[in-house]
Amino acid sequence: MRVLGADVWDGRWVGVVLDDTHTTHHNGTRGISVQAHTAADVRTLVTIAQRGGPLAVVGLDIPIGLAERGHRLADLAARAALGARRSSVFLTPVRAALEAGSHAGAVAISRRATGAGVSIQAYGLRAKILEVDAWVRDTAGAGADGRPRVVEVHPEVAFGVMAAMEAGVEAGDARGCLPLPDRKKSWAGAARRRSLLAAHDVVVPDDLGEAGRAAVDDVLDAAAVAWVARRVAQGVARSWPDPPEITPDGWPAAIWS
């Protein structure tokens, strides 16, 4: 089984492919085969990843399923799960705000639709959010004609679930997500995240080829997204919220872990 996890990096994508039909050894640790790729757009990234074989699931660290009014339940649920680290999950702007031609225009539209503005971070991702929104509709009908299922993943929720599993917390427990205290861009934060991945059989090698030019935290985030994509393929992942919220256009909106 092969899955892909991807994260936005410097206006591009960095993706990690997990292939559990092969294993790898790194520094004496055995894990699932890990490969990494980069591409300018998600469609190209998936095409590159599929050269090694079909993908069962594609996980993306980007909002999938846009609201027309109010805040997405997925964002609210993920923020609640992360507690003091809730700021790592931004509130996804409504579709009309994302389609606005300026940040000021997006803020005005968002205030009418949600009662709140739009952060610079969220608006800065508008091109990638709309890119994925268009692409994911083209791939609708997961499993049909060999097309992969596409899911939304937030890396900090994923790492929190890994930490909870390591601590022996049951998936249904209210503490099923234990947020990591160290920020991902710190040395301690990166080391902890890489260690958690390795403990769950995702051993990220030192040499990632061209993808090794990507930022460390973005590579680790993509690997965490791939870990969740694998859980989705195995049928053991949970959604935030559960069940997923259905947007006005009929699309399921949920963050998976």
Secondary structure as UniProt FT lines:
FT   STRAND          2..9
FT   TURN            10..11
FT   STRAND          12..26
FT   TURN            27..28
FT   STRAND          29..39
FT   HELIX           42..49
FT   HELIX           50..52
FT   STRAND          57..60
FT   HELIX           73..82
FT   HELIX           83..88
FT   HELIX           95..98
FT   HELIX           103..114
FT   HELIX           120..124
FT   HELIX           126..138
FT   TURN            142..143
FT   HELIX           144..146
FT   STRAND          149..153
FT   HELIX           155..166
FT   TURN            167..168
FT   TURN            171..172
FT   TURN            174..175
FT   TURN            184..185
FT   HELIX           187..199
FT   TURN            200..201
FT   HELIX           209..213
FT   HELIX           216..234
FT   STRAND          239..246
FT   TURN            248..249
FT   STRAND          252..256
//
